[in-house]
Amino acid sequence: MIRDKKSIGTTLMTVAIVWPFFANADSGCLNAAKTELEQAYCKVVSGGEGAGLPSFEDFRRNDAMVQALLLKRPAERLGLALPGRNRTQGAPSTAVQQQPPPPSQPRRSAGQQADRPSAPTATPASPTRAASSSPAQSGFAAMDVSDCRLTGQGDVILCPDSRYVLASNRPKGELRPGVLDDGNRLDLPSFRGRRSDDQAVIGYLSDAYARYVPKMLEIGLGGATLSFTEFHHAFHTTEAAGIDFARRSEETFQLLKADRKTLGVQSRLHDRVPAGIESCMDISPEIIVCDDVGTNWVYVRPLN
């Protein structure tokens, strides 16, 4: 059984979007399993409940907490008890960090249009922001965030004409009425281009990401968002599995809302802050995002 449910709602977006939901039984699975959770994975797959799981290799890249979350529901259907969650079991996820260097930057989602990047080589690479990149080179950027600076404990970004505060996860009681209702949808459009067309992919994902982050803020999960790099990786992984990214994102968003109705949420999942403003860009006049590929921070401009 999973004893601590506090972080379930804040981790499902990463679990459900980043990995394609399919798994195949492997006769050597149990022999390859090195932890109790990996053994439980093999039992779930052999029991016929592995349709919603990633491949074994992808599964073992996650840490024990995420592995337990992935296994919770199929294990319950089989009547299997999961071992107590132990963060020392398994290896932390490194799938995003191991992606090749980026050929491109996200483009601006609305308003000014930045120059689009040139087409990449045949294999898509996850886009990350190089430290030497200026905000003007970023497709999202409408302002020069290099004029801004991180202040305090890294929880505030000050710009010449505005101030942005680090977003955290919020209790259900602080949310706007109706945001957890069925009618509140993510509503991403489906991608209609070719995944080998980097310009089309970056354009699509820039618009999608500029909608995804505000919707996560809306349901009180501003402290549990994917970085743009993870978002990009999730798109390619999901689409490569023959699953519509927009549909899977919508299913996950609805799942998050359902969990928010019944499960608590930690205000912060970690106490790290961005190393510097060079890792940040704005996705709208109200929101600046910063990331180090694996960790994402969202800063919001207060209304008053």
MIDOSE-1310 file (N, C-alpha, C; in nm, 2 decimals, decimal comma, always signed):
residues 304
mird	+0,08/-0,12/+0,00/+0,00/+0,00/+0,00/+0,09/+0,12/+0,00; +0,04/+0,23/-0,07/+0,11/+0,36/-0,06/+0,06/+0,43/+0,06; +0,15/+0,46/+0,15/+0,12/+0,52/+0,28/+0,10/+0,67/+0,27; +0,17/+0,74/+0,18/+0,17/+0,88/+0,18/+0,10/+0,93/+0,05
kksi	-0,02/+0,99/+0,06/-0,09/+1,02/-0,06/-0,07/+1,17/-0,09; +0,00/+1,24/-0,01/+0,01/+1,39/-0,03/+0,06/+1,43/-0,17; +0,16/+1,36/-0,22/+0,22/+1,40/-0,35/+0,16/+1,34/-0,47; +0,05/+1,25/-0,45/+0,00/+1,19/-0,57/-0,05/+1,28/-0,67
gttl	-0,13/+1,38/-0,63/-0,19/+1,47/-0,72/-0,09/+1,56/-0,80; +0,03/+1,59/-0,73/+0,13/+1,67/-0,79/+0,23/+1,60/-0,88; +0,22/+1,46/-0,88/+0,31/+1,39/-0,96/+0,25/+1,32/-1,08; +0,11/+1,32/-1,08/+0,04/+1,24/-1,19/+0,07/+1,31/-1,33
mtva	+0,08/+1,44/-1,33/+0,10/+1,50/-1,47/+0,23/+1,45/-1,53; +0,34/+1,44/-1,45/+0,46/+1,39/-1,50/+0,45/+1,24/-1,54; +0,38/+1,16/-1,45/+0,37/+1,02/-1,47/+0,29/+0,99/-1,59; +0,18/+1,06/-1,61/+0,08/+1,02/-1,71/+0,11/+1,08/-1,85
ivwp	+0,18/+1,19/-1,86/+0,21/+1,25/-1,99/+0,35/+1,20/-2,04; +0,45/+1,20/-1,95/+0,58/+1,18/-2,00/+0,60/+1,04/-2,06; +0,54/+0,94/-2,00/+0,56/+0,80/-2,05/+0,44/+0,75/-2,13; +0,47/+0,68/-2,24/+0,36/+0,62/-2,32/+0,30/+0,51/-2,24
ffan	+0,17/+0,49/-2,24/+0,10/+0,39/-2,16/+0,09/+0,26/-2,23; +0,20/+0,18/-2,25/+0,19/+0,05/-2,30/+0,30/-0,03/-2,24; +0,28/-0,16/-2,22/+0,38/-0,25/-2,17/+0,36/-0,39/-2,23; +0,46/-0,46/-2,25/+0,45/-0,60/-2,30/+0,51/-0,69/-2,20
adsg	+0,45/-0,81/-2,18/+0,50/-0,91/-2,09/+0,63/-0,96/-2,14; +0,72/-0,98/-2,05/+0,86/-1,03/-2,09/+0,88/-1,15/-2,00; +0,91/-1,27/-2,07/+0,94/-1,39/-1,99/+1,05/-1,37/-1,90; +1,15/-1,28/-1,93/+1,26/-1,26/-1,84/+1,25/-1,15/-1,75
clna	+1,13/-1,10/-1,73/+1,10/-0,98/-1,65/+1,14/-1,00/-1,51; +1,10/-1,11/-1,45/+1,13/-1,13/-1,31/+1,27/-1,15/-1,28; +1,34/-1,21/-1,38/+1,49/-1,23/-1,37/+1,56/-1,10/-1,37; +1,51/-1,00/-1,45/+1,57/-0,87/-1,46/+1,54/-0,78/-1,35
akte	+1,43/-0,81/-1,28/+1,38/-0,72/-1,17/+1,48/-0,71/-1,05; +1,52/-0,59/-1,01/+1,62/-0,58/-0,90/+1,56/-0,53/-0,77; +1,43/-0,48/-0,78/+1,37/-0,43/-0,66/+1,23/-0,49/-0,65; +1,17/-0,47/-0,53/+1,04/-0,53/-0,51/+0,93/-0,46/-0,60
leqa	+0,95/-0,33/-0,63/+0,85/-0,27/-0,71/+0,87/-0,31/-0,86; +0,99/-0,34/-0,90/+1,01/-0,40/-1,03/+0,95/-0,54/-1,04; +0,96/-0,62/-0,94/+0,90/-0,75/-0,93/+0,75/-0,73/-0,94; +0,69/-0,63/-0,87/+0,55/-0,61/-0,87/+0,51/-0,57/-1,01
yckv	+0,59/-0,49/-1,08/+0,56/-0,45/-1,22/+0,54/-0,58/-1,30; +0,64/-0,67/-1,29/+0,63/-0,80/-1,37/+0,51/-0,88/-1,34; +0,47/-0,88/-1,21/+0,35/-0,95/-1,17/+0,22/-0,89/-1,23; +0,22/-0,75/-1,23/+0,10/-0,68/-1,29/+0,09/-0,71/-1,44
vsgg	+0,21/-0,71/-1,51/+0,20/-0,73/-1,65/+0,16/-0,88/-1,68; +0,22/-0,97/-1,61/+0,19/-1,11/-1,63/+0,04/-1,14/-1,59; -0,01/-1,06/-1,50/-0,15/-1,08/-1,46/-0,25/-1,01/-1,56; -0,20/-0,95/-1,67/-0,29/-0,90/-1,77/-0,33/-0,75/-1,75
egag	-0,27/-0,68/-1,65/-0,31/-0,54/-1,62/-0,20/-0,44/-1,66; -0,12/-0,48/-1,76/-0,01/-0,39/-1,80/-0,03/-0,30/-1,91; -0,16/-0,29/-1,96/-0,19/-0,21/-2,08/-0,17/-0,06/-2,05; -0,18/-0,02/-1,93/-0,16/+0,12/-1,90/-0,02/+0,16/-1,85
lpsf	+0,08/+0,06/-1,86/+0,21/+0,09/-1,80/+0,31/+0,11/-1,91; +0,42/+0,18/-1,88/+0,53/+0,20/-1,97/+0,61/+0,07/-1,99; +0,70/+0,07/-2,08/+0,79/-0,05/-2,09/+0,87/-0,07/-1,97; +0,92/-0,19/-1,95/+1,00/-0,22/-1,83/+1,12/-0,12/-1,81
edfr	+1,19/-0,10/-1,92/+1,30/-0,01/-1,92/+1,26/+0,13/-1,88; +1,15/+0,18/-1,93/+1,11/+0,31/-1,90/+1,06/+0,32/-1,75; +0,99/+0,21/-1,71/+0,94/+0,20/-1,57/+1,06/+0,21/-1,47; +1,16/+0,14/-1,49/+1,27/+0,14/-1,39/+1,35/+0,27/-1,39
rnda	+1,33/+0,36/-1,49/+1,40/+0,49/-1,49/+1,34/+0,59/-1,39; +1,21/+0,56/-1,35/+1,14/+0,64/-1,25/+1,19/+0,61/-1,11; +1,17/+0,70/-1,01/+1,21/+0,67/-0,87/+1,09/+0,59/-0,81; +1,11/+0,54/-0,69/+1,02/+0,45/-0,63/+0,88/+0,51/-0,61
mvqa	+0,88/+0,64/-0,58/+0,75/+0,70/-0,56/+0,66/+0,70/-0,68; +0,72/+0,73/-0,80/+0,65/+0,73/-0,92/+0,62/+0,59/-0,96; +0,71/+0,49/-0,94/+0,68/+0,35/-0,97/+0,56/+0,30/-0,90; +0,55/+0,34/-0,77/+0,44/+0,30/-0,69/+0,31/+0,36/-0,74
lllk	+0,31/+0,48/-0,78/+0,19/+0,55/-0,83/+0,15/+0,48/-0,96; +0,24/+0,45/-1,05/+0,20/+0,38/-1,17/+0,14/+0,24/-1,15; +0,19/+0,17/-1,04/+0,14/+0,04/-1,02/+0,01/+0,03/-0,93; -0,02/+0,14/-0,86/-0,12/+0,14/-0,76/-0,26/+0,08/-0,81
rpae	-0,31/+0,14/-0,92/-0,44/+0,09/-0,96/-0,44/-0,05/-1,02; -0,35/-0,08/-1,12/-0,35/-0,21/-1,17/-0,32/-0,32/-1,06; -0,24/-0,29/-0,97/-0,21/-0,38/-0,86/-0,34/-0,41/-0,78; -0,41/-0,30/-0,75/-0,53/-0,32/-0,67/-0,63/-0,41/-0,75
rlgl	-0,64/-0,39/-0,88/-0,73/-0,47/-0,96/-0,70/-0,62/-0,95; -0,57/-0,65/-0,93/-0,52/-0,79/-0,92/-0,52/-0,84/-0,77; -0,54/-0,75/-0,68/-0,53/-0,78/-0,54/-0,39/-0,80/-0,49; -0,30/-0,73/-0,56/-0,16/-0,74/-0,51/-0,13/-0,62/-0,42
alpg	-0,06/-0,65/-0,31/-0,01/-0,55/-0,22/+0,13/-0,50/-0,26; +0,14/-0,37/-0,27/+0,27/-0,31/-0,31/+0,36/-0,29/-0,19; +0,49/-0,31/-0,20/+0,58/-0,28/-0,09/+0,58/-0,14/-0,05; +0,61/-0,11/+0,08/+0,62/+0,03/+0,12/+0,71/+0,11/+0,04
rnrt	+0,67/+0,24/+0,01/+0,75/+0,32/-0,08/+0,88/+0,36/-0,01; +0,99/+0,33/-0,09/+1,12/+0,36/-0,04/+1,20/+0,43/-0,14; +1,23/+0,56/-0,12/+1,30/+0,64/-0,22/+1,44/+0,59/-0,26; +1,49/+0,49/-0,19/+1,62/+0,44/-0,23/+1,61/+0,33/-0,33
qgap	+1,48/+0,28/-0,35/+1,46/+0,17/-0,45/+1,46/+0,23/-0,59; +1,52/+0,16/-0,68/+1,52/+0,20/-0,82/+1,61/+0,32/-0,84; +1,62/+0,36/-0,97/+1,70/+0,48/-1,00/+1,61/+0,59/-1,04; +1,65/+0,71/-1,01/+1,57/+0,83/-1,05/+1,56/+0,84/-1,20
stav	+1,46/+0,90/-1,25/+1,43/+0,92/-1,39/+1,54/+1,01/-1,45; +1,60/+0,95/-1,56/+1,71/+1,03/-1,63/+1,67/+1,04/-1,77; +1,55/+1,01/-1,81/+1,52/+1,01/-1,95/+1,53/+1,14/-2,02; +1,49/+1,25/-1,95/+1,49/+1,38/-2,01/+1,63/+1,43/-2,01
qqqp	+1,71/+1,41/-1,90/+1,85/+1,46/-1,90/+1,93/+1,40/-2,00; +1,90/+1,27/-2,05/+1,98/+1,20/-2,14/+1,95/+1,24/-2,29; +1,86/+1,32/-2,31/+1,83/+1,36/-2,45/+1,94/+1,44/-2,51; +1,96/+1,43/-2,64/+2,07/+1,51/-2,70/+2,05/+1,66/-2,70
ppps	+2,15/+1,74/-2,72/+2,14/+1,88/-2,71/+2,04/+1,94/-2,81; +1,98/+2,05/-2,78/+1,87/+2,10/-2,86/+1,91/+2,17/-2,98; +1,83/+2,16/-3,09/+1,86/+2,24/-3,21/+1,78/+2,37/-3,22; +1,68/+2,38/-3,13/+1,59/+2,49/-3,14/+1,54/+2,54/-3,01
qprr	+1,46/+2,65/-3,02/+1,40/+2,72/-2,91/+1,25/+2,72/-2,93; +1,17/+2,73/-2,83/+1,02/+2,74/-2,85/+1,00/+2,88/-2,90; +0,89/+2,89/-2,98/+0,86/+3,02/-3,04/+0,75/+3,09/-2,95; +0,73/+3,22/-2,97/+0,63/+3,29/-2,90/+0,49/+3,24/-2,93
sagq	+0,40/+3,22/-2,83/+0,27/+3,16/-2,85/+0,17/+3,26/-2,90; +0,19/+3,39/-2,88/+0,09/+3,49/-2,92/+0,16/+3,62/-2,93; +0,10/+3,71/-3,00/+0,16/+3,85/-3,02/+0,28/+3,84/-3,12; +0,39/+3,90/-3,08/+0,51/+3,90/-3,16/+0,55/+3,76/-3,21
qadr	+0,59/+3,75/-3,33/+0,64/+3,62/-3,38/+0,79/+3,63/-3,40; +0,87/+3,54/-3,33/+1,01/+3,54/-3,34/+1,05/+3,46/-3,46; +1,17/+3,47/-3,51/+1,22/+3,39/-3,62/+1,21/+3,24/-3,58; +1,16/+3,16/-3,67/+1,15/+3,01/-3,64/+1,29/+2,95/-3,66
psap	+1,32/+2,84/-3,59/+1,45/+2,78/-3,60/+1,46/+2,70/-3,73; +1,58/+2,67/-3,78/+1,59/+2,59/-3,90/+1,56/+2,44/-3,87; +1,53/+2,37/-3,97/+1,49/+2,23/-3,96/+1,60/+2,15/-3,90; +1,56/+2,05/-3,81/+1,67/+1,97/-3,75/+1,71/+1,85/-3,83
tatp	+1,80/+1,77/-3,78/+1,83/+1,64/-3,84/+1,71/+1,55/-3,82; +1,73/+1,42/-3,87/+1,62/+1,33/-3,88/+1,56/+1,30/-3,74; +1,65/+1,29/-3,64/+1,60/+1,25/-3,50/+1,57/+1,38/-3,42; +1,44/+1,39/-3,37/+1,41/+1,51/-3,30/+1,49/+1,51/-3,16
aspt	+1,52/+1,63/-3,12/+1,59/+1,64/-2,99/+1,51/+1,73/-2,90; +1,52/+1,71/-2,77/+1,45/+1,79/-2,68/+1,51/+1,93/-2,67; +1,42/+2,03/-2,67/+1,48/+2,17/-2,67/+1,51/+2,21/-2,53; +1,63/+2,26/-2,51/+1,66/+2,32/-2,38/+1,72/+2,46/-2,41
raas	+1,72/+2,54/-2,31/+1,77/+2,68/-2,33/+1,92/+2,68/-2,29; +2,01/+2,71/-2,38/+2,15/+2,72/-2,35/+2,17/+2,84/-2,27; +2,27/+2,84/-2,18/+2,30/+2,95/-2,09/+2,34/+3,07/-2,17; +2,40/+3,05/-2,29/+2,44/+3,17/-2,37/+2,33/+3,23/-2,45
sspa	+2,21/+3,17/-2,45/+2,10/+3,22/-2,54/+2,05/+3,35/-2,47; +2,02/+3,45/-2,55/+1,96/+3,57/-2,50/+1,81/+3,55/-2,52; +1,73/+3,62/-2,43/+1,58/+3,61/-2,44/+1,53/+3,64/-2,58; +1,60/+3,73/-2,65/+1,55/+3,77/-2,78/+1,55/+3,65/-2,88
qsgf	+1,64/+3,55/-2,85/+1,64/+3,43/-2,93/+1,53/+3,33/-2,90; +1,47/+3,35/-2,79/+1,37/+3,25/-2,74/+1,23/+3,29/-2,81; +1,17/+3,19/-2,87/+1,04/+3,21/-2,94/+0,93/+3,26/-2,85; +0,93/+3,23/-2,72/+0,83/+3,28/-2,63/+0,85/+3,43/-2,60
aamd	+0,98/+3,47/-2,59/+1,01/+3,60/-2,52/+0,95/+3,72/-2,59; +0,87/+3,80/-2,52/+0,82/+3,93/-2,56/+0,90/+4,04/-2,50; +0,97/+4,01/-2,39/+1,05/+4,11/-2,32/+1,19/+4,05/-2,30; +1,28/+4,13/-2,27/+1,42/+4,09/-2,24/+1,43/+4,06/-2,09
vsdc	+1,42/+3,93/-2,06/+1,42/+3,89/-1,92/+1,56/+3,91/-1,86; +1,66/+3,93/-1,94/+1,79/+3,96/-1,89/+1,80/+4,09/-1,81; +1,70/+4,17/-1,83/+1,68/+4,30/-1,76/+1,62/+4,27/-1,62; +1,58/+4,15/-1,59/+1,52/+4,11/-1,47/+1,62/+4,04/-1,38
rltg	+1,59/+4,02/-1,25/+1,69/+3,96/-1,16/+1,61/+3,88/-1,05; +1,67/+3,77/-1,01/+1,61/+3,69/-0,90/+1,65/+3,76/-0,77; +1,56/+3,77/-0,68/+1,58/+3,84/-0,55/+1,54/+3,75/-0,44; +1,57/+3,80/-0,32/+1,53/+3,73/-0,19/+1,59/+3,59/-0,19
qgdv	+1,51/+3,49/-0,16/+1,56/+3,35/-0,16/+1,54/+3,28/-0,30; +1,52/+3,36/-0,40/+1,50/+3,31/-0,53/+1,35/+3,29/-0,56; +1,27/+3,35/-0,47/+1,12/+3,33/-0,49/+1,06/+3,45/-0,56; +1,14/+3,55/-0,60/+1,08/+3,67/-0,66/+1,17/+3,71/-0,78
ilcp	+1,11/+3,75/-0,89/+1,18/+3,80/-1,00/+1,14/+3,95/-1,02; +1,24/+4,04/-1,02/+1,21/+4,18/-1,03/+1,25/+4,22/-1,17; +1,16/+4,28/-1,25/+1,19/+4,34/-1,38/+1,17/+4,49/-1,37; +1,22/+4,56/-1,47/+1,21/+4,71/-1,46/+1,07/+4,76/-1,43
dsry	+0,97/+4,70/-1,49/+0,83/+4,75/-1,47/+0,73/+4,65/-1,41; +0,79/+4,54/-1,36/+0,70/+4,44/-1,30/+0,77/+4,35/-1,20; +0,69/+4,27/-1,13/+0,74/+4,18/-1,03/+0,67/+4,05/-1,04; +0,74/+3,94/-1,03/+0,68/+3,81/-1,04/+0,72/+3,72/-0,92
vlas	+0,62/+3,65/-0,87/+0,63/+3,57/-0,75/+0,63/+3,42/-0,78; +0,72/+3,34/-0,72/+0,72/+3,20/-0,74/+0,59/+3,13/-0,70; +0,53/+3,06/-0,79/+0,40/+2,99/-0,76/+0,43/+2,86/-0,69; +0,34/+2,83/-0,60/+0,34/+2,70/-0,53/+0,21/+2,63/-0,55
nrpk	+0,20/+2,51/-0,50/+0,08/+2,43/-0,50/-0,02/+2,49/-0,40; -0,14/+2,51/-0,43/-0,24/+2,57/-0,34/-0,34/+2,47/-0,29; -0,39/+2,49/-0,16/-0,49/+2,40/-0,11/-0,62/+2,42/-0,19; -0,70/+2,32/-0,19/-0,83/+2,32/-0,26/-0,92/+2,44/-0,22
gelr	-0,92/+2,47/-0,09/-1,00/+2,58/-0,05/-0,97/+2,72/-0,11; -0,85/+2,73/-0,16/-0,81/+2,86/-0,22/-0,84/+2,87/-0,37; -0,89/+2,76/-0,43/-0,91/+2,76/-0,57/-1,04/+2,83/-0,61; -1,04/+2,89/-0,73/-1,17/+2,95/-0,77/-1,28/+2,85/-0,79
pgvl	-1,40/+2,89/-0,75/-1,51/+2,79/-0,76/-1,53/+2,74/-0,91; -1,55/+2,61/-0,92/-1,57/+2,55/-1,05/-1,45/+2,50/-1,13; -1,33/+2,53/-1,08/-1,21/+2,49/-1,16/-1,19/+2,34/-1,16; -1,25/+2,27/-1,06/-1,23/+2,13/-1,06/-1,35/+2,05/-1,12
ddgn	-1,45/+2,13/-1,17/-1,56/+2,07/-1,24/-1,52/+2,00/-1,37; -1,61/+1,91/-1,41/-1,58/+1,84/-1,54/-1,57/+1,93/-1,66; -1,64/+2,04/-1,65/-1,64/+2,13/-1,77/-1,51/+2,21/-1,79; -1,43/+2,21/-1,69/-1,30/+2,28/-1,70/-1,20/+2,19/-1,77
rldl	-1,17/+2,22/-1,90/-1,09/+2,14/-1,98/-0,96/+2,21/-2,02; -0,86/+2,12/-2,05/-0,73/+2,18/-2,10/-0,75/+2,22/-2,24; -0,82/+2,14/-2,32/-0,85/+2,18/-2,46/-0,74/+2,21/-2,55; -0,63/+2,13/-2,55/-0,53/+2,14/-2,65/-0,57/+2,09/-2,78
psfr	-0,54/+2,16/-2,89/-0,57/+2,10/-3,02/-0,48/+1,98/-3,05; -0,52/+1,89/-3,14/-0,44/+1,78/-3,18/-0,33/+1,83/-3,28; -0,22/+1,77/-3,28/-0,11/+1,81/-3,37/-0,14/+1,74/-3,51; -0,14/+1,82/-3,61/-0,17/+1,78/-3,75/-0,06/+1,77/-3,84
grrs	+0,06/+1,81/-3,80/+0,18/+1,81/-3,89/+0,26/+1,68/-3,88; +0,38/+1,69/-3,93/+0,47/+1,58/-3,92/+0,57/+1,60/-3,80; +0,59/+1,50/-3,72/+0,68/+1,51/-3,61/+0,82/+1,54/-3,65; +0,86/+1,51/-3,77/+0,99/+1,54/-3,82/+1,01/+1,68/-3,86
ddqa	+0,90/+1,76/-3,86/+0,91/+1,90/-3,89/+0,93/+1,98/-3,76; +1,05/+2,01/-3,73/+1,08/+2,07/-3,60/+1,01/+2,21/-3,59; +1,00/+2,29/-3,70/+0,94/+2,42/-3,69/+0,79/+2,40/-3,65; +0,72/+2,31/-3,71/+0,58/+2,28/-3,68/+0,56/+2,23/-3,54
vigy	+0,65/+2,14/-3,49/+0,64/+2,09/-3,36/+0,66/+2,20/-3,25; +0,77/+2,28/-3,27/+0,80/+2,38/-3,18/+0,69/+2,49/-3,17; +0,63/+2,52/-3,29/+0,52/+2,61/-3,29/+0,40/+2,56/-3,22; +0,37/+2,43/-3,24/+0,25/+2,37/-3,18/+0,27/+2,36/-3,03
lsda	+0,39/+2,31/-2,98/+0,41/+2,30/-2,84/+0,43/+2,43/-2,77; +0,48/+2,53/-2,83/+0,48/+2,66/-2,77/+0,34/+2,71/-2,73; +0,25/+2,70/-2,83/+0,11/+2,74/-2,80/+0,05/+2,65/-2,69; +0,08/+2,52/-2,70/+0,02/+2,42/-2,61/+0,07/+2,45/-2,47
yary	+0,20/+2,48/-2,46/+0,27/+2,50/-2,33/+0,21/+2,63/-2,26; +0,19/+2,73/-2,35/+0,14/+2,86/-2,30/+0,00/+2,85/-2,25; -0,07/+2,74/-2,28/-0,20/+2,71/-2,23/-0,19/+2,62/-2,11; -0,10/+2,52/-2,12/-0,08/+2,42/-2,01/-0,05/+2,48/-1,88
vpkm	+0,05/+2,57/-1,88/+0,10/+2,63/-1,75/-0,01/+2,71/-1,68; -0,08/+2,80/-1,74/-0,19/+2,87/-1,67/-0,30/+2,78/-1,62; -0,33/+2,67/-1,70/-0,43/+2,57/-1,65/-0,39/+2,50/-1,53; -0,26/+2,47/-1,52/-0,20/+2,40/-1,40/-0,21/+2,50/-1,28
leig	-0,18/+2,63/-1,30/-0,20/+2,73/-1,20/-0,34/+2,74/-1,15; -0,43/+2,73/-1,25/-0,58/+2,74/-1,22/-0,63/+2,63/-1,12; -0,57/+2,51/-1,14/-0,62/+2,40/-1,05/-0,52/+2,39/-0,93; -0,44/+2,49/-0,91/-0,35/+2,49/-0,79/-0,23/+2,41/-0,79
lgga	-0,18/+2,38/-0,91/-0,06/+2,30/-0,92/+0,06/+2,37/-0,99; +0,07/+2,50/-0,96/+0,18/+2,58/-1,01/+0,32/+2,53/-0,97; +0,32/+2,46/-0,86/+0,45/+2,40/-0,82/+0,48/+2,26/-0,87; +0,40/+2,21/-0,96/+0,42/+2,08/-1,01/+0,41/+2,07/-1,16
tlsf	+0,46/+2,17/-1,23/+0,45/+2,17/-1,38/+0,57/+2,11/-1,45; +0,55/+2,06/-1,57/+0,66/+2,01/-1,65/+0,74/+2,13/-1,71; +0,87/+2,11/-1,73/+0,94/+2,20/-1,80/+0,91/+2,19/-1,95; +0,95/+2,29/-2,03/+0,92/+2,28/-2,17/+0,99/+2,17/-2,23
tefh	+1,11/+2,14/-2,18/+1,19/+2,02/-2,23/+1,11/+1,89/-2,21; +1,06/+1,88/-2,08/+0,98/+1,76/-2,05/+0,85/+1,75/-2,14; +0,79/+1,87/-2,16/+0,67/+1,88/-2,24/+0,70/+1,83/-2,38; +0,81/+1,87/-2,43/+0,86/+1,84/-2,57/+0,88/+1,69/-2,58
hafh	+0,95/+1,63/-2,48/+0,98/+1,49/-2,47/+0,85/+1,41/-2,46; +0,76/+1,46/-2,38/+0,63/+1,39/-2,36/+0,56/+1,38/-2,49; +0,56/+1,49/-2,57/+0,49/+1,49/-2,70/+0,55/+1,38/-2,79; +0,68/+1,38/-2,81/+0,74/+1,28/-2,90/+0,72/+1,14/-2,85
ttea	+0,73/+1,12/-2,72/+0,71/+0,98/-2,66/+0,57/+0,93/-2,68; +0,47/+1,02/-2,66/+0,33/+0,98/-2,67/+0,29/+0,96/-2,81; +0,33/+1,06/-2,90/+0,29/+1,05/-3,04/+0,35/+0,93/-3,10; +0,48/+0,90/-3,07/+0,55/+0,78/-3,12/+0,48/+0,65/-3,09
agid	+0,41/+0,65/-2,98/+0,33/+0,53/-2,93/+0,20/+0,52/-3,00; +0,17/+0,62/-3,09/+0,04/+0,62/-3,16/-0,07/+0,68/-3,08; -0,04/+0,75/-2,97/-0,14/+0,81/-2,89/-0,14/+0,96/-2,91; -0,26/+1,02/-2,93/-0,28/+1,16/-2,95/-0,23/+1,24/-2,83
farr	-0,13/+1,32/-2,84/-0,08/+1,40/-2,73/-0,19/+1,49/-2,66; -0,27/+1,55/-2,74/-0,38/+1,64/-2,69/-0,48/+1,56/-2,61; -0,52/+1,44/-2,66/-0,61/+1,36/-2,59/-0,55/+1,30/-2,46; -0,43/+1,26/-2,46/-0,37/+1,21/-2,34/-0,35/+1,32/-2,24
seet	-0,32/+1,44/-2,29/-0,30/+1,55/-2,19/-0,43/+1,58/-2,13; -0,54/+1,58/-2,21/-0,67/+1,61/-2,15/-0,71/+1,50/-2,05; -0,69/+1,37/-2,08/-0,72/+1,27/-1,98/-0,64/+1,29/-1,85; -0,52/+1,33/-1,86/-0,44/+1,35/-1,74/-0,48/+1,47/-1,66
fqll	-0,52/+1,58/-1,73/-0,57/+1,70/-1,67/-0,70/+1,66/-1,59; -0,79/+1,58/-1,65/-0,91/+1,55/-1,58/-0,88/+1,46/-1,46; -0,78/+1,37/-1,47/-0,74/+1,29/-1,36/-0,68/+1,37/-1,25; -0,60/+1,47/-1,28/-0,55/+1,56/-1,18/-0,66/+1,63/-1,10
kadr	-0,76/+1,68/-1,17/-0,87/+1,75/-1,11/-0,94/+1,66/-1,01; -0,96/+1,53/-1,06/-1,03/+1,44/-0,97/-0,95/+1,41/-0,85; -0,82/+1,40/-0,86/-0,74/+1,37/-0,74/-0,74/+1,50/-0,65; -0,74/+1,61/-0,70/-0,74/+1,74/-0,63/-0,86/+1,75/-0,54
ktlg	-0,97/+1,68/-0,58/-1,09/+1,69/-0,50/-1,08/+1,61/-0,37; -1,00/+1,51/-0,36/-0,99/+1,42/-0,25/-0,86/+1,41/-0,18; -0,75/+1,45/-0,25/-0,62/+1,43/-0,20/-0,55/+1,57/-0,16; -0,47/+1,57/-0,06/-0,40/+1,68/-0,02/-0,28/+1,71/-0,11
vqsr	-0,22/+1,82/-0,10/-0,11/+1,86/-0,18/+0,00/+1,94/-0,10; +0,12/+1,90/-0,13/+0,23/+1,98/-0,06/+0,25/+2,11/-0,13; +0,28/+2,21/-0,06/+0,30/+2,35/-0,11/+0,42/+2,35/-0,21; +0,53/+2,29/-0,16/+0,65/+2,28/-0,25/+0,70/+2,14/-0,25
lhdr	+0,74/+2,09/-0,36/+0,79/+1,95/-0,37/+0,94/+1,95/-0,35; +1,00/+2,06/-0,35/+1,15/+2,08/-0,32/+1,18/+2,22/-0,28; +1,30/+2,25/-0,24/+1,33/+2,38/-0,20/+1,44/+2,45/-0,29; +1,46/+2,39/-0,40/+1,55/+2,44/-0,50/+1,50/+2,57/-0,57
vpag	+1,59/+2,65/-0,62/+1,55/+2,77/-0,69/+1,64/+2,78/-0,81; +1,60/+2,86/-0,92/+1,68/+2,87/-1,04/+1,82/+2,92/-1,00; +1,92/+2,88/-1,08/+2,06/+2,92/-1,06/+2,08/+3,06/-1,11; +2,00/+3,11/-1,20/+2,01/+3,24/-1,25/+1,90/+3,28/-1,35
iesc	+1,89/+3,41/-1,38/+1,78/+3,45/-1,47/+1,80/+3,40/-1,61; +1,92/+3,36/-1,65/+1,95/+3,31/-1,78/+1,87/+3,18/-1,81; +1,82/+3,11/-1,71/+1,74/+2,99/-1,73/+1,59/+3,02/-1,74; +1,55/+3,15/-1,75/+1,41/+3,19/-1,75/+1,37/+3,26/-1,88
mdis	+1,24/+3,25/-1,90/+1,18/+3,32/-2,02/+1,03/+3,34/-1,99; +0,97/+3,44/-2,05/+0,83/+3,47/-2,03/+0,75/+3,39/-2,13; +0,64/+3,34/-2,09/+0,54/+3,28/-2,19/+0,42/+3,36/-2,21; +0,41/+3,47/-2,12/+0,30/+3,56/-2,14/+0,34/+3,68/-2,05
peii	+0,27/+3,80/-2,07/+0,30/+3,91/-1,98/+0,29/+3,88/-1,83; +0,21/+3,78/-1,80/+0,18/+3,75/-1,66/+0,27/+3,64/-1,60; +0,34/+3,56/-1,69/+0,41/+3,44/-1,64/+0,55/+3,43/-1,69; +0,64/+3,40/-1,60/+0,78/+3,37/-1,64/+0,81/+3,23/-1,59
vcdd	+0,87/+3,15/-1,68/+0,91/+3,01/-1,64/+1,06/+3,00/-1,64; +1,11/+2,92/-1,55/+1,25/+2,90/-1,54/+1,27/+2,75/-1,53; +1,38/+2,69/-1,59/+1,40/+2,55/-1,57/+1,54/+2,51/-1,59; +1,58/+2,40/-1,53/+1,71/+2,34/-1,55/+1,70/+2,21/-1,62
vgtn	+1,60/+2,20/-1,70/+1,56/+2,08/-1,78/+1,47/+1,98/-1,70; +1,52/+1,94/-1,58/+1,45/+1,85/-1,50/+1,36/+1,91/-1,40; +1,38/+2,04/-1,36/+1,30/+2,11/-1,26/+1,24/+2,23/-1,32; +1,12/+2,26/-1,30/+1,05/+2,38/-1,35/+1,00/+2,47/-1,24
wvyv	+1,02/+2,60/-1,26/+0,97/+2,70/-1,17/+0,88/+2,80/-1,25; +0,76/+2,83/-1,19/+0,67/+2,92/-1,25/+0,65/+3,05/-1,16; +0,68/+3,16/-1,22/+0,66/+3,29/-1,15/+0,55/+3,37/-1,21; +0,46/+3,42/-1,12/+0,34/+3,48/-1,17/+0,34/+3,63/-1,13
rpln	+0,29/+3,71/-1,21/+0,28/+3,86/-1,19/+0,15/+3,88/-1,10; +0,16/+3,93/-0,98/+0,04/+3,95/-0,90/-0,05/+4,05/-0,97; -0,18/+4,03/-0,94/-0,28/+4,11/-1,00/-0,28/+4,25/-0,94; -0,23/+4,27/-0,82/-0,23/+4,41/-0,76/-0,09/+4,43/-0,71
